[in-house]
Amino acid sequence: MFKSFFPNPKLFFLSVVIYAAVCSFIWYSFNEEIGAVLGFDLTSSDPVIGLGHFLTDSFLLFYIYYLACCALFAAFWFRLAPHPWQWWSIVGSMLILFSTYYSVQVSVAINNWRRPFFDLVQNALGGSASQGGDNIEVTKSAEAISSDSAGLYDLILVFAEIAFLFVFVFVVTRFFVSHFIFRWRTAMNDYYTAQWERVRKIEGASQRIQEDTMRFAEIMEGLGVSIVDAVMTLFAFLPVLWALSEYVKELPLVGQIAHPLFVASLVWSVFGTGLLALVGIKLPGLFFKNQRVEAAFRKELVYGEDDDTRAQPMALKELFANVRRNYFKIYFHYMYFNVARGMYIQADNIFVYVLLIPTIAAGAITFGILQQILTAFSQVSNSFQYLVNSWTTIVELLSIYKRLSSFEAAIKNEPLPAIDQLAT
């Protein structure tokens, strides 16, 4: 699955993690020093509202730094282990990482926009007004109304600029990812079909090469981008949430703690991930077995097209009974999994509001800051809750991985995985 597309996968992905950690450490520890050497000023901490957010000295330096790091890494692997798909697997992955990070930064730019916009909304609504019956009498001066209107229109236009940029980056990223994933599927297809003589006797071999590689590619297109987006969102919004925590002095029941929003987001997300992983622990194996019993039933029907002695009613009835039995097990285990998942997601919708009740009641934040906190907390929480939001898809991917692992074992002349040796 990975050897066909990436050079020396185990060493490659290990080097990716280590190299990314080193580059990240250097950036967050010495970016100001690096910027000073290159003539960039990174001392300003005030957020820039609008598209100028992407043209600050900090961003310009990041573009240069990221390009330099990627060029060194790609050159190293191009020389160490040349691979026919290296431009797509290595350079393509770097482009996806950058475009995903850029789209996340668009979300940060929108979050920066929220404070001035909603603070202006709060100020405008706080003007002198009296309500009698069903009518609202506004006593604000015409000059004040005109000033607030102009300010709101200007900020709406700023939002439109950022939103158009987001759409452009999203479309381009998805288009490139689709091509990237299909190249990966092509690499798997070429690799497995070249080994056909070794794998053709495995149950459902043709299905595994055609359908499982296709589904693997489709799932990776969505799931892979999601996990990259989750990691990049954490890098972008954790500092934002850390900074916004200074506006929240205490949490219900807990009281005063350092960086309360950051800590609460982490604890709540770890709890949800652990809960869903625990209650859904049986699902990967059941989905794997479901593919096997479906393949056995389909295989007998295919044989029956050319052989009158195959696909007899009793045999088909027994094979379909296996399908039925496994589906009923999946339905049962999904029932309590969905109960746990649904309750957690509903609680998650109001969790941040519960945390902010003491702060809101004390009037310690403005409406704009509240909107920033809600967005930043949601972004960080959703990123930490990646397994919660993607567990059903991960289960399907794990079952496909187990099926394709049989091909890996056959190619290497190793015993099949234990689950593939069990009778259906």
C-alpha positions in Angstrom: 0.0 0.0 0.0 2.8 2.4 0.8 5.9 0.9 -0.7 4.3 1.2 -4.2 4.1 5.0 -3.8 6.7 6.1 -1.2 10.4 5.3 -1.0 11.3 3.0 1.9 8.0 3.8 3.8 9.1 3.0 7.3 12.3 5.0 7.1 10.6 7.7 5.1 7.7 8.4 7.4 10.0 8.2 10.5 12.3 10.8 8.8 9.2 13.0 8.0 8.2 13.1 11.7 11.7 13.8 13.0 12.5 16.4 10.3 9.2 18.1 10.8 9.7 18.2 14.5 13.2 19.7 14.1 12.1 22.3 11.6 9.1 23.3 13.8 11.4 23.6 16.8 13.8 25.8 14.9 10.9 28.0 13.5 9.2 28.5 16.8 12.4 29.0 18.7 14.5 31.2 16.4 12.1 32.7 13.8 12.7 36.2 15.0 16.5 35.7 14.8 16.2 34.2 11.3 13.9 37.1 10.3 16.4 39.7 11.6 19.1 38.2 9.5 17.0 38.3 6.3 15.7 41.8 7.1 12.1 40.9 8.3 10.5 42.6 11.4 8.5 40.0 13.4 8.1 42.0 16.6 4.5 43.3 15.8 1.9 41.2 17.5 -1.2 43.1 16.4 -3.3 41.0 14.0 -3.8 42.4 10.5 -7.4 42.3 9.4 -8.0 41.2 5.8 -5.7 39.9 3.0 -2.8 41.8 4.4 -2.6 39.0 7.0 -0.9 36.8 4.4 1.6 39.5 3.4 3.1 40.3 6.8 6.8 39.8 7.4 6.0 36.7 9.4 4.2 35.1 6.5 6.8 36.1 3.9 9.6 34.6 6.1 7.5 31.4 6.6 7.1 31.0 2.8 10.9 31.2 2.4 11.6 28.9 5.3 9.1 26.2 4.3 10.4 26.2 0.7 14.0 25.8 1.9 13.1 23.0 4.3 11.1 21.1 1.7 13.8 21.5 -1.0 16.5 20.0 1.4 14.2 17.1 2.4 13.2 16.3 -1.2 16.8 16.5 -2.5 17.9 14.1 0.3 15.3 11.4 -0.6 15.7 11.9 -4.4 19.3 11.0 -3.9 19.0 8.4 -1.2 16.2 6.3 -2.6 15.1 7.3 -6.1 11.5 6.2 -6.7 9.3 6.3 -9.9 6.6 8.2 -8.0 8.8 10.5 -6.0 7.6 13.7 -7.5 4.0 12.9 -6.6 4.6 11.2 -3.2 7.2 13.6 -1.8 6.8 17.0 -3.6 3.1 16.4 -3.9 2.7 15.8 -0.2 4.6 19.0 0.5 2.3 21.0 -1.7 -0.7 19.4 0.1 0.7 20.3 3.5 1.3 23.9 2.4 -2.1 24.4 0.8 -3.8 22.9 3.8 -1.9 25.1 6.2 -2.7 28.1 4.0 -6.4 27.3 4.1 -6.2 27.0 7.9 -4.6 30.4 8.0 -7.5 31.8 6.1 -9.7 30.6 9.0 -7.3 32.4 11.4 -7.8 35.5 9.3 -11.5 35.2 9.5 -11.2 34.7 13.3 -9.2 37.9 13.5 -12.0 39.7 11.6 -14.6 38.5 14.1 -13.5 40.8 16.9 -13.7 44.2 15.2 -16.9 43.2 13.4 -18.9 41.8 16.4 -17.5 44.6 18.7 -18.9 47.1 16.2 -22.2 45.1 16.1 -22.3 45.3 19.9 -21.6 49.0 20.0 -24.2 49.7 17.3 -26.8 47.7 19.2 -25.9 49.4 22.4 -26.9 52.8 21.1 -29.9 54.6 22.7 -33.1 52.7 21.8 -36.4 52.3 23.5 -39.0 49.6 22.9 -42.7 50.1 23.2 -45.1 47.3 22.3 -44.0 45.9 19.0 -42.1 49.0 17.8 -38.5 49.9 18.5 -37.7 53.6 18.6 -34.1 54.4 17.7 -32.8 57.6 19.2 -29.2 57.3 17.8 -28.1 60.3 15.7 -28.0 60.1 12.0 -24.3 60.6 12.1 -23.8 57.7 14.4 -26.0 55.5 12.3 -24.1 56.4 9.2 -20.7 55.8 10.8 -21.8 52.4 12.1 -23.3 51.4 8.8 -20.1 52.4 6.9 -17.9 50.5 9.3 -20.1 47.3 9.1 -20.1 47.5 5.2 -16.4 47.9 5.1 -15.8 44.8 7.3 -18.3 42.8 5.2 -16.2 43.6 2.2 -13.1 42.5 4.0 -14.9 39.2 4.9 -15.8 38.7 1.2 -12.2 39.1 0.2 -11.1 36.5 2.7 -14.0 34.2 1.8 -13.1 34.3 -1.9 -9.5 33.4 -1.1 -10.7 30.5 1.0 -12.9 29.1 -1.8 -10.0 29.4 -4.3 -7.5 27.6 -2.0 -10.1 24.9 -1.1 -10.9 24.2 -4.8 -7.3 24.1 -5.9 -6.3 21.9 -3.0 -9.1 19.4 -3.6 -8.4 19.2 -7.3 -4.7 18.5 -6.6 -5.5 16.0 -3.9 -7.8 14.1 -6.2 -5.0 13.7 -8.7 -2.5 12.8 -5.9 -4.7 10.0 -4.6 -5.4 8.6 -8.0 -1.7 8.4 -8.7 -1.4 6.5 -5.4 -4.1 4.1 -6.5 -2.3 3.7 -9.9 0.9 2.9 -8.0 -0.9 0.2 -5.9 -2.6 -1.2 -8.9 0.6 -1.6 -10.8 2.4 -3.1 -7.8 -0.3 -5.7 -7.1 -1.0 -6.7 -10.7 2.7 -7.3 -11.2 2.5 -9.8 -8.3 -0.7 -11.4 -9.6 0.7 -15.0 -9.7 1.5 -14.8 -6.0 -1.8 -13.3 -4.9 -4.4 -14.7 -7.3 -5.3 -17.7 -5.1 -6.2 -15.5 -2.1 -9.9 -15.3 -1.5 -11.4 -12.3 -3.3 -8.1 -11.4 -4.9 -9.6 -9.6 -7.9 -12.0 -7.7 -5.6 -9.1 -6.7 -3.4 -7.1 -5.3 -6.3 -9.9 -3.5 -8.0 -12.4 -2.5 -5.3 -10.2 -2.3 -2.1 -7.5 -0.2 -3.8 -10.3 2.1 -5.1 -11.9 2.4 -1.7 -8.5 2.8 0.0 -7.8 5.7 -2.4 -11.3 7.3 -1.8 -11.0 7.1 1.9 -7.5 8.4 2.0 -8.6 11.4 -0.1 -11.0 12.5 2.6 -9.4 11.0 5.7 -5.9 12.0 4.8 -6.7 15.6 4.1 -8.8 15.7 7.3 -5.9 14.6 9.5 -3.5 17.0 7.9 -6.1 19.8 8.3 -6.6 18.8 12.0 -2.8 18.9 12.7 -2.4 22.2 10.8 -5.4 23.7 12.6 -3.8 22.8 16.0 -0.6 24.6 14.9 -2.6 27.7 13.9 -5.3 27.9 16.6 -3.5 26.6 19.7 -1.6 29.9 20.1 -4.8 31.8 19.5 -6.7 29.8 22.1 -3.7 30.2 24.5 -3.8 33.9 24.1 -7.6 34.2 24.4 -7.5 32.2 27.7 -6.3 35.4 29.4 -9.9 36.7 29.2 -11.3 33.7 31.1 -10.3 33.8 34.8 -12.2 30.8 36.1 -14.1 27.7 35.1 -17.3 26.3 36.6 -16.5 23.7 39.4 -12.8 23.9 38.7 -12.2 27.5 39.6 -9.0 29.4 38.6 -6.4 27.5 36.6 -3.7 28.6 34.1 -4.8 28.8 30.5 -8.3 27.4 31.3 -9.6 27.3 27.7 -6.6 25.4 26.4 -6.7 22.9 29.3 -10.5 22.3 29.0 -10.3 21.8 25.3 -7.5 19.2 25.7 -9.2 17.3 28.5 -12.6 17.3 26.9 -11.2 16.1 23.5 -9.1 13.3 25.1 -12.2 12.1 27.0 -14.3 12.0 23.8 -11.6 10.2 21.8 -11.0 7.6 24.5 -14.8 7.1 24.9 -15.4 6.5 21.2 -12.3 4.3 20.8 -13.4 2.1 23.7 -17.1 1.6 22.6 -16.1 1.1 19.0 -13.3 -1.3 19.5 -15.1 -4.3 18.0 -16.1 -2.6 14.7 -12.9 -2.9 12.6 -12.9 -6.7 13.0 -16.6 -6.9 12.1 -16.2 -4.8 9.0 -13.3 -6.9 7.9 -15.3 -10.1 8.4 -18.2 -8.5 6.6 -16.1 -8.0 3.5 -15.0 -11.7 3.6 -18.5 -13.1 3.9 -19.8 -10.8 1.1 -16.9 -11.9 -1.1 -17.5 -15.6 -0.4 -21.2 -15.1 -1.4 -20.4 -13.2 -4.5 -17.6 -15.7 -5.5 -20.1 -18.6 -5.4 -22.5 -16.7 -7.6 -19.7 -16.0 -10.1 -18.7 -19.6 -10.2 -22.3 -20.5 -10.7 -22.4 -18.6 -14.0 -20.1 -21.1 -15.7 -20.5 -24.3 -13.5 -23.9 -25.9 -13.0 -22.8 -27.7 -9.9 -22.0 -24.4 -8.1 -24.3 -21.8 -6.6 -26.8 -24.4 -5.4 -29.7 -23.0 -3.3 -28.5 -24.7 -0.1 -25.0 -23.4 -0.5 -26.2 -19.9 -1.3 -28.6 -20.0 1.7 -25.7 -20.9 4.0 -23.4 -18.2 2.6 -26.1 -15.5 2.8 -26.8 -16.6 6.4 -23.2 -15.7 7.2 -23.8 -12.3 5.6 -27.0 -11.8 7.6 -25.4 -12.9 10.9 -22.5 -10.5 10.5 -24.6 -7.5 9.5 -26.8 -8.1 12.6 -23.7 -8.0 14.8 -22.6 -4.8 13.2 -26.0 -3.2 13.7 -26.0 -4.2 17.4 -22.5 -2.8 18.1 -23.2 0.4 16.1 -26.3 0.9 18.2 -24.5 1.6 21.4 -21.6 3.2 19.5 -24.0 5.8 18.0 -25.6 6.4 21.4 -22.2 7.3 22.9 -21.2 9.3 19.9 -24.5 11.2 19.7 -24.5 12.1 23.4 -20.9 13.3 23.3 -21.5 15.5 20.2 -24.7 17.1 21.7 -22.8 17.8 24.9 -19.9 19.2 22.9 -22.3 21.8 21.3 -22.9 23.6 24.6 -19.6 22.6 26.5 -17.8 25.9 25.7 -20.9 28.0 26.7 -20.9 26.2 30.1 -17.2 27.0 30.5 -17.9 30.7 29.7 -20.9 31.3 31.9 -19.0 32.9 34.8 -17.1 35.1 32.4 -20.2 36.1 30.4 -22.1 36.8 33.6 -19.3 39.0 34.9 -19.3 41.0 31.7 -15.5 40.4 31.4 -15.5 40.0 27.6 -17.0 41.8 24.6 -19.2 40.2 22.0 -16.3 40.2 19.5 -14.0 38.4 21.9 -16.8 35.9 22.7 -17.0 35.1 19.0 -13.3 34.6 18.7 -13.3 32.3 21.7 -16.1 30.2 20.3 -14.5 29.8 17.0 -11.0 29.1 18.3 -12.3 26.6 20.9 -14.4 24.9 18.2 -11.4 24.6 15.8 -9.0 23.2 18.5 -11.6 20.9 20.0 -12.6 19.5 16.5 -9.0 18.9 15.7 -8.4 17.1 19.0 -11.6 15.1 18.3 -10.4 13.9 14.9 -11.0 10.2 16.0 -14.5 11.1 17.3 -15.5 12.8 14.0 -13.9 10.2 11.7 -14.2 7.0 13.6 -16.6 5.3 11.3 -14.4 6.1 8.3 -11.3 4.9 10.2 -13.1 1.6 10.9 -13.7 1.1 7.2 -10.1 2.0 6.4 -8.8 -0.4 8.9 -10.8 -3.3 7.5 -9.5 -2.5 4.0 -6.0 -2.3 5.4 -6.4 -5.8 6.9 -7.6 -7.2 3.5 -4.7 -5.7 1.6 -2.3 -6.9 4.2 -2.9 -10.4 2.9 -1.4 -9.3 -0.4 1.6 -8.0 1.4 2.0 -11.3 3.2 1.6 -13.4 0.0 4.1 -11.3 -1.9 6.7 -11.7 0.9 5.9 -15.5 1.2 4.8 -15.0 4.8 1.8 -16.6 6.5 -1.5 -14.8 6.0 -2.8 -12.7 9.0 -4.6 -14.8 11.5 -8.0 -13.2 10.8 -7.6 -14.1 7.1 -7.0 -17.8 8.0 -10.3 -18.1 9.8 -13.1 -19.9 8.1 -16.0 -17.6 7.1 
